[in-house]
Amino acid sequence: MPAPSSGRRDGLLHLLVGRWSLALGLIVLVLGVGAIVGLGQADRVSRVDDALSAGYDSTRAAQIRDTLPDDKGSTALVLFTASDGGALDKTRLAAITEAVRGLDVADVVVPAGPPQGPPLVVPSEDGTAALSILPVDTTDGAAISDAVGALRTALAAAVPDGITAQVTGPAGIQADLAAVFDGADIRLLAVTASVVALLLVLAYRSPVLWIVPLSVVGVADQVAAVAATRVLAALGVPWDESTTGILSVLVFGAGTNYALLLISRYRDELRVHEDRYQAMRVALARAAEAVFASASTVVVGVLCLAVSLTPSTRGLGIASAVGVLVAMSFVLVALPGLLVACGRWVFWPRVPRVGSAVLTEGRTVWRRVGDTVARRPAAFAGGVVVVLAVLAAGLLPTRLGLPTAEQFLQKPEAIAAGQRLAQSFPAGSAQPASVLTRDPRAAAAALDGVPGIGSVTAGATGGGWTELSVVLDADPDSAAARDMVIAARTALSGVGDTYLGGVTAEAVDLDAAAARDRTVVIPLVLVLVLGALIGLLRSLVAPVLLVATVVGTYAAAMGVSWWIFTGLLGFSALDQTVPLYAFLFLVALGVDYNIFLVTRTREEALLHGPREGMLRGLAATGGVITSAGILLAAVFAVLGVLPLVVLAQIGVVICLGVLLDTLVVRTVLVPALALVLGNRFWWPRRPIIPPRHALRPGEYRPART
């Protein structure tokens, strides 16, 4: 008598793959489209400390500064230089002053100037530049971008011939950063979908089949964006444009991986079963276990970001978990019915026929690779380990902390103007530090003896707090500026209720928070992923080895990426977030391929013994894993279409790691380790004893009937 759980499973399979399966698949897609159109993404939740880390001075300073009544906006710095590089004489300075006085731009405040206030335009000591400080009276990001754009247009028309005006400062940098994501969602979606479509055509070698999974995953991607943003809004967790960008890439990558596994198994079962509904039921029953285990492991991994100190990083973890669950649900619920409804012709021109050889019984490329590895598994395992160690050596000189000037693939006006400004004015003028204190006199006195501080001026006041603007002599991105911030904090330590913020201070605190996150999140991911594998495989040796191979792949990918970014591309460092994000996605997604391989290997080993089971498992999944890996690598590489270096760095590391994992580690190292260990690979699970009908090496059984 079948177990109740078996009966429920069979009933679910008949619901998903039966006479109503097409209707079910279409209903899921229609509901998905309805959610996209009817609900749409939630309005972005944003706070002043979205990108700052909890518990640090710079975060507290930003929060206090946001409450000051006279500090409800931003600041634009306008740098004026002569187009010929010469000096700005009195005539030119007078013309520039009149141009600034005549500006009429929404949200941009033009100060009164003398005698009521400081000069509208301040010349540099060397006479080669002039600076005008213009408050921007809004805190809305879109309004700041509009104001900066309008200001640049107005300046271009107002300044006299031979004078160049550039906008920088906090408002200019914020506007240029926002411009990076103008139209980014559409551009990223278009490139991602195009890359996935091309690779699916190559993987399936069919001009038709790719349309079905791409349609399902495409709808899932948009549903995931709606669901994730609404979950984040409900939880009050902030997110930014990079969150939705990474989410889209992850959903396309994971969704197409799951689709590749299901369709590969379905194609194989069509060679055994005449009834395509029965073929899909068998394929879904076998593939769903691997897909569910894989998705669950990824969800557990990405949710580890919830313990990060940075709000936007926590948002990425939650959004990614929602996205993977949506991708899994669409592939397991909507895709089977649509494929079955299409019939066998959807695989044209390589239509699977009953009686043709299944993957495990044919001489596939990956079966031949497995046979080659099986001749000298210890040598192959040692060779791959040595290669990974050599590649990982690039980690030794790695530096973290990407300067602001290097965060854009194409240098925007605000960054270029900030660098030019530092040549004629104190380097920290464009982005001064900020001290929030209840005792401004004591704070100013404490700062008076700190070397490297150019000036300290009082600013906004309210609620008992006063803001002091502190101009540093060093470039805000430099190590010298960071040393000055540390020295200033030491000097201020004796002044109660005093917090030092600003760009340089935030960078110092983000470095510390990123180091803390790596120390906490990376071990947590390893423990949870290892636990998930132990629960799935009911083994200890296999999970430990599989996690170790993923960690080795990560180290090798980071080492190669360091050589690429510093040696070939000339960057000075990797962004602080790259190691954590790359580790998270490489480990979580690398486990996918482990699960695809070992679940099929275990299934085959029960029939054919551990050695032949591994070789047959590799023959069955090698093509799927390779196709999925190449596709996932290409999808993450698409992040490079956004002109933000941190996303390009994350994309390159994951791309290289996935390629190493699928082409080398998962197809050579893991099979070699399993062949060397035999039944010990599955310890302490009961040893696999080959049945009497098990095949001898090199022997192949005809297709099942």
ZAZATI-812958 format. One record per residue: y, x, z of N, C-alpha, C in turn. Coordinates in steps of 0.2 Angstrom, whole numbers, plus 5000, padded with zeros to 4 digits. Layout:
YXZYXZYXZ;...
This chain:
499450045000500050005000500650045000;501150034995501750084995502150075001;502450125003502950125008503550085007;503850045012504450005010504950045007;505150105009505650145005505450154998;504850164996504650174989504850104985;504650044989504849984985505549974984;505949994989506649984988506950034983;506650094982506850134977506650114970;506050084970505850054963506349994961;506449954966506949904965507649924962;507849974965508550004964508450034957;507950064955507850094948507850044943;507449984944507449934939508149894939;508549904944509249874943509649914939;509649984940510050034937509750034929;509150034928508850044922508349984920;508649934918508249874916508649834911;508549764911508849724906509549714907;509749724913510449714914510849784915;510549834913510849904915511449914910;511449894904512049904900512649864903;512449804905513049764908513249794914;512849824918513049854925513449914923;513249954918513650014916514349994914;514349944909515049924907515449894912;515149854917515549824923515849884927;515449934928515749994932516350024928;516250034922516850064918517450014918;517349954917517849904917518249904923;517849904929518149904935518549964936;518250024934518650084934519250084931;519250064925519850054921520350004924;520149954927520549904931520849934937;520549984940520850014946521350064944;521250094938521750144935522350104933;522250054930522850014927523149974933;522749934937523049894942523349924948;522949974950523150004956523650064955;523350114951523750174949523750224955;523950284954523950334960524550314965;524350324971524850314976525450354976;526050334978526650374979526450434983;526750494981526550554984526850554991;526450564996526650575003526950655004;527550665006527850725006528250735013;528150795016528550815021528850885021;529350895025529650965024529251015025;528651005029528151065031527551055027;527551025021526951015017526551085016;526951135014526651195012526651245018;526851225024526951275029526351255034;526251305038525651305043525851285050;525451245053525551215059525551265065;526051265069526051305075526451365074;526851375069527151435068527951425068;528251485069529051475070529351445064;529151475058529551445052529451375051;528851345053528751275052529151235057;529151255063529651225068530351225066;530551285063531251295061531351245055;530951235050531051195045531051115047;530651105052530651035055531351015058;531551065062532151055066532751055061;532751095056533351095051533351035047;532751005046532750935043533050885047;533150885053533450835057534250845058;534550905056535250915057535650865052;536150835055536550785051536850815045;537050885045537450915040536950955035;536350945036535850985032535350945029;535650895025535250845022535150855015;535250915013535150935006534951005005;535051034999534851094997535551134995;535451194992535951234990535851274984;536251264979536251304973536751364973;536451414971536851474970536951494962;537651494960537751504953537951574953;537651614949537851684948538151694941;538751724941539151734935539151814933;538951824927538951894925539251894918;539551954916539851964909539251974904;539251934899538751944894538652014891;539152054891539152124888538952174894;538852144900538652194906539252224909;539852204907540452234910540652204916;541252224918541552204925541952134923;541952094929542352034929543052044931;543552044927544252064929544551994932;545152004934545451944937545551884933;545651894926545751844921545051804921;544551844920543851804920543751774926;543851804932543751764938544151704939;544751704937545151644937544851594933;544651614927544351564922543651534925;543251574928542651554931542851504937;543351524941543551474947543751404944;544151404939544351344936543751304933;543251334930542651304928542251274933;542251304939541851284945542251224948;542851224948543251174951543251114947;543151114941543151054936542451024936;541951054939541251024938541250954941;540850914938540750844940540050824939;539650844943538850834943538650794948;538250744947537950704952537550744957;537650724964537350764969537550834971;537950864966538250934967538950924970;538950954976539650954980540051024978;540651014975541051064974541551074980;541451124984541951134990542651134988;543051124993543851114992544151184990;543851244992544151304991544751314995;545051374994545651394999546251334998;546651325003546651355009546151325014;545851265012545451225017544751265018;544551305014543851335015543851405011;543251435011543151495008543251495000;543351544997543451544990542851514986;543051474980542451444976542051494973;542351554971541951604968542051674971;541551704973541551774977541351824973;541751874971541551934967541151984971;540752014967540352074971540752134972;540552184976540952244977541052284971;540452284967540552324961540852294955;541052224956541452194951541052174945;540352174945539952154939539752084939;539852054945539551984946539951944951;539851884950540251834955539751784957;539851754963539351704966539751644968;539451584967539751524969539251484973;539351464979538851424983539051344982;538551304980538651234979538151194982;538351154987537851114991537551064986;536951044987536650994983536450934988;536750874987536750824993536250774992;535550804992535050754991534350794994;533950764997533250794999532750774994;532850734989532250704985532150764980;531550774979531350834974531550814967;531450754965531650734958532350744957;532750714962533450714962533750784962;533450834965533650904965533550934958;532950914955532850944949533350914944;533450854944533950824940534650854941;534850864947535550894948535550964946;535051004947535051074944535051074937;534651034933534751024926535451004923;535750954927536350934925536850994926;536851024932537251084933537251134928;536651154926536551204921536951184914;536851124912537151094906537851104907;538151074913538851074914539151144914;538851194917539051264917539051294910;538551284906538551304899539151284895;539351224897539951204893540651224896;540651234902541251244906541451324906;540951364907541151434908541451464901;541951514902542251544896541751584892;541951594885541451634881541451704884;540851734883540751804886540451804893;540451744896540151734903539551704903;539051724907538351694908538351664915;538151604915538051574922537351554923;537051574929536351564930536251524937;535851474938535751444944535151464948;535251484954534651504958534751474965;534451514970534551484977533951434978;533951404984533351364985533351304980;533851274978533851214974533651234967;533851294964533651314958532851334958;532651364963531951384963531551324964;531751274968531351214969531351174962;531851174958531851134952531451174947;531451244947531051274942530251274943;530151264950529451254952529151184950;529651134951529451074949529351064941;529751104937529751104930529051124928;528751174932528051194930527551134929;527651084933527151024932527450964928;528050974925528250924920527750914914;527450854914526950844909526250874910;526250904916525650954917524950904918;525050844921524450804921524150784914;524550764910524350754903524150814899;524450864900524250924896523550954899;523550954905522850974908522350934907;522450864907521850814905521650824898;522150834893522050834886521650904885;521850954888521451024886520751014889;520750994896520050984899519650944895;519850884893519350844889519150874882;519650904879519450944873518950994874;519051034879518551084880517851054882;517851004886517250974888516850944882;517250914878516950884872516650934867;517050984866516751044862516151074865;516151084871515551114874514951064875;515051004875514550954875514250944868;514650954863514350944856513951004855;514151064858513751124857513051124861;513151094867512551094872512051044869;512250984867511850934865511650934857;512050974854511950984846511850914843;512350874845512350804842513050784841;513250754836513950734835514050664838;513550634841513650574844513550574852;513050604854512850594861513450614866;513850664865514350684869514850634871;514950584867515450534868515250494874;514650474875514450434881514550474888;514350534889514550564896515250574896;515550594891516250614892516650554893;516550494891516850434892516750414899;516150414902516050404909516350444914;516350514912516650564917517450554916;517750544910518450534909518650474913;518350414913518550364918518450384925;517950414927517850434934518450484936;518650524931519250574933519850534935;520050484931520550444933520450394939;519850374940519750334946519750374952;519550444951519550484957520250504959;520750504954521450524956521750464960;521550404957521850344961521550334968;520850344968520550344975520750394980;520750454977520950514982521650504984;522150494980522850484982522950424987;522550374986522650314990522350334997;521750364997521450395004521950435007;522250485004522750535007523350495010;523550445006524150405008524050365014;523450335014523250295020523150345026;522950405025522850455031523450485033;523950485029524650515030524550585029;524150615024524050685023524350695016;524850745016525250765010524750795004;525050794998524750824993525250844988;525150884983525650904978525250904971;525650924966525450924959524850964958;524751024962524151064961523551034963;523650984968523050954971522750904966;523150864962522850824957522550864951;522850924950522650964944521950994946;521851024952521251044954520750994954;520950934957520450874957520150854951;520650854946520450834939519950884936;520050954937519551004934518950994938;518950984945518350974949517850914946;518250864945517850804943517550814936;517950834932517650844925517050894926;517150954929516651004930515950974933;516050944939515450924943515150864939;515550814937515350754933514950774927;515150824923514750844917514150884919;514150914924513550954927513050904928;513250854932512750804934512450764928;512950754923512750714917512250764913;512350824912511950874909511250874912;511150874918510550874922510150804920;510450744921510150684920509950674912;510350694908510250684901509650734899;509650794901509150844900508450814902;508450784908507750754911507550694907;508050654905507950594901507650614894;507950664891507650684884506950714885;506850744890506150774892505650714892;505850664896505450604898505350564891;505750564887505750524880505150554876;504950624878504450654874503750634877;503750594883503150574886503050504886;503650464886503550394887503850354881;503450314878503750274872504350224874;504250194880504750144883505350184885;505950184882506450224885506750204891;506650134893506850114900506350154905;505750154904505250194909505450264909;505650294903505850364903506450374907;506950334907507550344911507450334918;506950284920506850274927506550334930;506050364926505750434929506250484929;506650494924507250544924507650534930;507950464931508350454936508150464943;507450444944507150454950507150534952;506950574947506850644948507550684948;508050664944508650694944509150674949;509050614952509550584957509450624963;508850644965508850684971509250744971;509150784965509550844964510250834964;510450774961511250764960511450744967;511150704970511350674977511450734982;510950774982510950834986511450884985;511550894978512150934976512750914978;512950844976513550814978513650814985;513150804989513250804996513450864999;513150924996513250984999514051004997;514250984991514951004989515450964993;515250904995515750864999515750895006;515250915009515250945015515651015015;515551055009515951115009516651105008;516851055004517651055003517951015009;517550975013517850945019518050995024;517751055023517951115028518651125028;518951115022519651125022520051085026;519751035029520150985034520351025040;520051085042520251115048520751175046;521051175040521551215038522151205042;522551255043523251245046523751215042;523651215035524151195030524051125028;524451085029524351015027524151005020;524451035015524251025008523551045006;523351105010522651125009522151075012;522351045018521850985020521850935015;522450915012522450865007521950885001;521950944999521550964993520750954995;520550975001519950965004519650885004;520150845006519950775006519950744999;520450764995520450734988519850764984;519650824985519050844982518350814984;518350794990517750764993517650694989;518250654989518250594986518150594978;518350644975518250654968517550674966;517150714970516450724969516050664970;516250624975515850564976515950514971;516550504968516650464962516250484956;516350554955515950584949515250564950;514950574955514150564956514050494955;514450444958514250374958514350354950;514850374947514850354940514250384935;514050444937513550474933512850434934;512750424941512050394943512050314942;512650284941512650204941512850184934;513350214931513550194924513250224918;513050294919512850324913512150304911;511650294916510950274914510950214909;511250164911511250104907511550114900;512050154899512450164893511950204888;511650254891511150294887510550254885;510250214889509650174887509850124882;510450094883510650044878510750074871;510950134871511050174864510450184860;509850194864509250204861509150284859;508550294856508450364855508950394850;509150354845509550384840510250424842;510450404849511050444851510950514851;510250544851510150614851510150644844;510250604839510250624832510750684831;510450734828509850734823509250764827;509250784833508650804837508450754841;508150704838507850644842507250664845;507150654851506550664855505950614853;505350644851504850594849504250604854;503850554856503250554860502750604857;502550644861502050694859502350764858;502950774857503250834856503250874863;503350934863503250984869503850964873;503750964880504250954885504451024886;505051034890505351094891504851144895;504551114900504051154904503451184900;503351154895502751174891502851214885;503451224883503651254877503851334878;503951364873504151434873504851444872;505251414877505951414877506251484879;506851494877507151564879507151574886;507251524890507151544897506451544900;505951524897505351534898505151604897;505351634891505251704889505651744894;506251724896506651764901506251774908;505951714910505551714916504951754915;504551754910503951794909504151864909;504751884906504951954906505151974914;505451934917505651954924504951954928;504451914927503851904931503451974930;503552014925503152074924503352124929;504052124931504252174936504852144940;504652094944505152054948505552094952;505252144956505652184961506152224957;505952254952506452294948507052254946;506952194943507452154941507952134947;507652114952508052094958508452154960;508152214961508552274963509152284958;508952284952509452294947510052244947;509952184948510452134948510852144955;510552164960510952174966511352234966;511152284962511552344961512152324957;512052294952512652274947513152234951;512952184955513352144959513752184964;513452234967513752284972514252324969;514152344962514652384959515252344957;515152284955515752234953516152224960;515752214965516052194971516552254974;516352314972516752364974517552354973;517752314968518452304967518752264972;518352244977518652204983519052254988;518852324988519052364993519852374992;520152384986520852394987521252324986;520952274987521252204986521852194991;522452174988523052164992523152084991;523352054996523551984996524251974997;524551924995525251904995525651914989;525651864985525951864978526751854979;527151904977527851894978528151834974;528651804976528951744972529051764965;529351824964529451844957528851844952;528251844955527651854951527251784951;527551734954527151674954527151624948;527551654943527651614937527351654931;526951624926526751664921527351684916;527851634916528451644912529051644917;529451694918529951704923530451644922;530551604926531051554926531751574927;532251544926532951564927533151574934;532851534939533051554946532751614948;532251634946531951704948532351754945;532451754938532851804935533551814938;533851754939534451764942534451794949;533951774953533851804960533851874960;533451904955533351974954534052014952;534351974947535052004945535552004951;535551944955535951944961535852004966;535252024967535152074971535452144969;535552144963535852214961536652214963;536952164964537652164965537852134972;537452094975537552074982536952094986;537052084993536452094997535852054995;535252094995534652064991534451994994;534651985001534451925004534851865003;535451874999535951824998535651754995;535151764990534951704987534451664991;534151694996533651655000533751685007;534351665011534451695018533951665023;533851705028533351675033533751625037;533451585042533751535045533551535052;533951535057533851535064534051465067;533551435070533751365073533751385081;534251365084534351385091534751335095;534651335102535051295106535651335109;535551405108536051455111536251495105;536751475101536951515095537251585097;537651585103537951645104537451695106;536951675111536451725113536051745107;535851705102535451725097535851765092;536451755091536851805087536951875090;537051875096537051935100536451975099;535851935100535251975100535052005093;535351965087535251985081535752045079;536252055083536752105081536452175081;535952185084535652255084535052265080;534852215076534252225072534452255065;534152315064534352345057534152305051;534552305046534452275040534652205039;535052185045535352115044536052125042;536252095036536852105033537452055037;537251995038537751955041537451895044;537751865049537551805053538051755053;538051695050538551645050538251575053;538651545056538451475059538451425054;538051375054537951325049537951255053;537551215050537451145053537351145060;537551085063537451075071537251005072;536850995076536650925078536050925083;536150875088535550865092535450925097;535950955098535951015102535651075099;535551075092535251135089535851155084;535851225083536351255078535951295073;536151295067535751335062536251405061;535951455061536251525059535951545053;536351555048536151585041536151665042;535551695041535551765042535351795035;535851835032535751875026535451945027;534851955024534452015025534752065019;534752135021534852175016534352195010;533752175012533152185008532952125004;532652134999532352084994531852044999;531951974999531551925003530851935002;530651964996529951964994529652034997;530052084999529852145000529552155007;529152215008528852225014529452245019;529952275017530552285021530852225024;530852175020531152105023530652075028;530052085027529552055032529552095039;529652165038529752205044530352185048;530952165044531552145047531452075051;531052035048530951965051530551975057;530052025057529652035063530052065069;530552115067531052145071531452095074;531752045070532151995072531851945077;531251925076530851885081530751925087;530651985087530552025093531252015097;531752025094532452025097532651955100;532351905096532551835098532051815104;531551845105531051825110531251805117;531851835119532151825125532651765125;532751735119533251675119532751615118;532851575123532451515123532551465118;532051425116532151375111532551405104;532251455102532451485096531951495091;532051475084531451485079531751515073;531451565070531651605064531251575058;531651545053531251525047531551555041;531451515036531751545029531151575025;531251595019530751605014530351665017;530651715019530251775021529851765027;530151725032529751705038529251665037;529351615032528751575030528151615027;528351665023527851705020527451745025;527751775030527451805036526951755039;527151695040526751645044526251625040;526351615033525751595029525251645028;525451705028524951765028524551755034;524851745040524451745046523951685046;524251625044523851565043523251565038;523451605033522851605028522351655030;522551705034521951745037521551705042;521951665046521551625051521151575047;521351545042520951495038520351535036;520451595033519851625030519351645036;519551655042519151675047518751615050;519051555049518751495052518351455046;518651445041518351405036517751435032;517851495030517251535027516651535031;516651555037515951545041515751475041;516251425042516051355043515651335036;515951345031515651325024514951355024;514851425026514251455025513751415030;513951405036513451365040513251305038;513751265036513551195033513151195027;513351235022512951235016512251265017;512151315022511551335024511151275027;511451245031511151185035510851135030;511351115025511151065020510551095016;510551155014509951185010509351185014;509351195021508751195025508551125025;508951075026508751005027508450985020;508751005014508450985008507751015006;507751085008507151115006506551125011;506851105017506351115023506051175024;506551225023506251295023506851335026;506651405028507251445030507351505026;506851535023506851595019507251575013;507051525009507351505003508151495004;508351455008509051445009509451505011;509251545015509551605017509651655011;509151655007509151695001509651664996;509651604995510051564990510751574992;510951564998511651575000511851645000;511451695001511551765000511751774993;511351754988511551764981512251734979;512351674982513051644981513651694983;513551714989514051764992514151824988;513551854986513551914982513951894975;513851834972514151824966514951814967;515151784973515851774975516151844976;515851894979516151964980516151994973;515651984969515752024962516351994958;516351924958516851894955517551914957;517651914964518351934967518452004965;517952054965518052124963518252134956;517952094951518152094944518852064943;518952014946519651984945520152024948;520052064953520552114955520752164950;520252184947520352234941520752204936;520552144934520852104928521652094930;521752064936522452044937522952104939;522652164942523052214943523052274938;522452284935522452334930522652314923;522352254921522552224914523252184914;523352144919523852104918524452124922;524452174927524952204930525252174936;524852124939525152094945525052134951;525452134956525352174962524852154967;524652084967524252064972523951994970;523451974974523251904973523551864978;523651794976523951744981523451744987;523851724993523451714999522951664999;523051614995522551554994521951574990;521951624986521451634981520751644984;520651694989520051704992519651644995;520051604998519751545002519551494996;520051474992519851424987519251444982;519351514980518751534976518151534980;518151554986517451554990517251484991;517651434992517451364993517151344987;517451344981517151314975516551354973;516551414973516051454971515351444975;515451444981514851424986514651354985;515151304985514951234984514651224978;514951244972514651234966514051274964;514051334966513451384965512851354968;512951314974512351284977512051234972;512551204968512251154963511751174959;511851234956511351264952510751284956;510751314962510251324966509751264967;510151204968509751144970509451124963;509751124957509451104951508851144950;508851214951508251254950507751244955;507851244961507351244966506951184967;507351124966507051064967506551054961;506751074955506251064949505651114950;505851174953505251224954504751204959;505051174965504551144970504151084966;504451044962504050994959503451024955;503651074951503151104946502651144950;502851174956502451224960501851184963;502051114965501551074968500951064963;501051064957500551054952500251114949;500651174949500451234945500451294949;500651294956500651354960501351384960;501451424965502151444966502451494960;501951534957502151574952502351544946;501851504944501951464937502451404938;502551384945503051334946503751354945;503851424947504551454946504651464939;504151484935504251494928504351434924;504051384926504151314923504751284925;504951294931505651264933506151304930;506151364929506651404925506651384918;506051364915506051344908506351274907;506251234912506551164912507351164913;507551204918508251194920508651254917;508351304915508751364912509351344907;509151304902509651284898510151234901;509951194905510451144908510951184913;510651234917511051274921511551314917;511351344912511751384907512351344904;512151284901512651244898513151224903;512851194909513351174914513751224917;513551284918513951344920514451364915;514251364909514751384904515351334904;515151264904515551214904516051214910;515751224916516151224922516651284922;516351344920516851404919517451394915;517251354909517851344904518351294907;518051244911518451194914518951224919;518751264923519151304928519651344925;519451384919519851424916520451384913;520351324912520951284909521551274914;521451294920521951294925522551344922;522351394918522751444916523351414911;523251344909523751314904524351304908;524351304915524851284919525251354921;525851364920526151424921526351444928;525851434932525851454939525251504941;525451564943524951614943524451604948;524551564954524051554958523451514956;523651464951523151424948522751464943;523051504940522751544935522251594938;522451624944522051664947521451634950;521551574953520951534955520451514950;520751494944520351474938519951534936;520251594935519851654933519351674937;519451674944518951694949518351654948;518451584948517951534948517551544941;517951554936517651554929517151614929;517351674931516951734931516351724936;516451694942515951684947515451634944;515651584941515151534938514751564933;515051604928514651634923514151684926;514351724931513851774934513351734937;513451684940512951644944512451614939;512651584934512251544929511851594924;512251644922511851684917511451744920;511651764926511251824929510851804935;511251774940510951764947510451714947;510651654944510251594944509651604940;509651644934509151644929508751714930;508951764934508651824935508451834942;509051844946508951864953508551814957;508651754957508351704961507551694959;507451694952506751694950506351754952;506651814952506351874954506251874961;506651854965506551844973505951804974;505951744971505451694972504751724970;504751764964504151784962503851844966;504351884969504151934974503851904980;504151854983503951824989503351774989;503251744983502751694983502851634987;502351624991502351564996502851585002;502951645003503451665008504151645007;504251635000504951604999505051535002;504551495003504651425005504451425013;504351485016504251485023504751445027;504651415033503951395036503651335033;503851315027503551255024502851265022;502351215022501651225021501651265014;501151315014501051355008500851315002;501051324996500851294990500251324988;499751284988499051304985498951284978;498851324973498751304966498151254966;498251194963497651154962497151184957;496551154957496051184952496351174945;496751124943496951114936497551154935;497751204939498351244938498251284932;498851294929498751334923498751414924;498451454920498451524921499051544918;499351604920499951634916499851634909;500351614905500351614898499951554895;499651514899499251454896499751394897;499751354892500151294891499751224890;499951174894499551114893499951074888;499551034884499950984879500350934883;500850904879501250854883500850804886;501150774891500850714895500850654890;500350614891500350544888500350494893;
